[in-house]
Amino acid sequence: MTRTNVLIAGVGGQGILFIGKLLAQAGMREGQQVVMSETHGLAQRGGAVVSEIRFGDVSSPIIPAGEADLLIAFEPLEALRSLPRLSKRSVVVCNTSILPPFAIQDPESPYPSIDTILKTLQEAAAEVVAVNAEELADRAGERRSSNVALLGVAAGLGRLPVKEETIHTLFRELTGPRAEANLRAFEIGEEAGMKLAEGAAPPSPVAAAGSG
């Protein structure tokens, strides 16, 4: 049985836990074996939040070091924190919009530049795609759907272990009046990801794409 490990990282308030649960439910609905874990001790205060979803023949919900197949990072610095989970076969989809965790808002610990973060990620992973998810969500008319837009980019790259149709169905079931905005944001992100996968010029919100 194929195993796929998806790591989602960001800070409180970015919708990390929702995306993790959405992927887990999608996998189970498709008949896959799925286990997941969440870390969100300071989720309401801008602290680090991580969701780990493992598909296939696995027992532990924790992704071992070097075994993340896909990292979806909603905050660039949280992508760096995930480096121990990456390997030269990992794919990283990283939001370039900065939302510093409260612990880094200290002049003694300056926030690294986006270029530095992306270069470090490219050295550690097989492929890195950096996208301004907020700008993609703005095109859908709902900035709160930036998490969904970034998920769409991963789908467009062909990296999700679940079907887009299943995700669409769950949006309608789980998000009520926001379902249409979420679907638009997902589709806009998916289009951006597909263009990158095809080697075409990406839309302007896509800041960078590279391989390690």
C-alpha positions, -999 to +999 in steps of 0.1 A: +000+000+000+013+034-009+021+057+020+018+095+018+028+119+046+013+154+045+026+180+070+007+213+073+023+241+093+015+277+102+003+298+131-029+301+150-058+316+131-046+305+096-070+275+093-043+248+096-065+224+116-094+228+092-073+219+062-058+189+081-092+176+091-105+182+055-078+161+040-082+133+066-120+132+060-114+132+022-090+102+025-114+082+047-143+090+024-123+075-004-116+043+016-080+051+025-065+043+058-057+077+075-042+087+108-035+123+119-023+144+148-024+180+157-002+204+177-019+236+187-010+246+222-010+284+215-033+283+184-054+313+196-023+335+204-004+333+171+017+303+182+029+275+160+002+250+147+010+217+130-013+191+115+001+158+103-019+135+081-006+101+071-023+080+043-017+043+039-003+015+059+009+034+090+002+032+127+018+062+143+002+096+136+036+114+138+056+118+106+092+106+112+122+129+104+128+131+067+096+114+057+072+142+048+062+139+012+043+172+011+047+202+033+020+229+030+033+259+050+009+288+056+037+309+072+073+310+059+091+307+092+070+277+101+082+261+069+118+265+082+108+249+115+096+218+095+131+213+079+138+181+099+108+164+084+120+171+048+141+152+024+152+154-012+120+138-023+098+163-004+076+189-021+070+222-004+041+246-011+049+278+009+029+309+015+051+340+011+028+363+032+044+368+066+025+364+099+053+362+125+047+339+154+046+360+186+080+345+198+098+361+168+085+396+173+116+404+192+143+428+178+169+404+192+156+377+168+149+393+134+127+375+109+147+360+081+142+373+045+119+354+023+148+348-001+168+332+027+139+310+037+132+298+002+169+292-005+171+271+026+140+251+017+152+245-019+185+230-005+164+206+017+136+196-006+130+182-041+107+211-052+096+244-036+067+264-048+062+298-031+029+316-035+012+346-020-019+328-009-036+360+004-035+375-031-049+343-046-077+344-021-084+381-028-090+371-065-117+348-051-132+377-032-125+362+003-091+367+020-101+343+048-099+315+022-062+319+017-057+285+034-080+269+008-062+287-021-028+272-009-044+238-007-056+244-043-020+250-054-009+217-040-038+200-059-029+217-091+006+204-088-008+169-085+005+164-050-026+157-029-034+121-021-071+127-024-094+136-053-104+172-060-140+161-064-140+148-028-126+181-015-153+200-034-180+178-018-166+184+017-164+221+012-201+221+005-209+199+035-186+216+060-184+253+052-221+262+046-225+298+033-187+301+027-186+270+004-188+289-028-160+313-018-139+284-007-145+266-040-135+297-060-103+301-039-095+264-043-100+266-081-079+297-084-051+281-064-055+249-084-051+268-117-019+284-104-005+250-095-014+235-128+003+262-147+034+257-127+032+219-132+030+225-169+059+249-170+037+278-181+041+313-168+023+314-134-001+342-125+014+371-106+007+360-071+031+331-075+064+345-062+088+317-069+091+281-079+123+261-078+139+227-072+167+218-048 
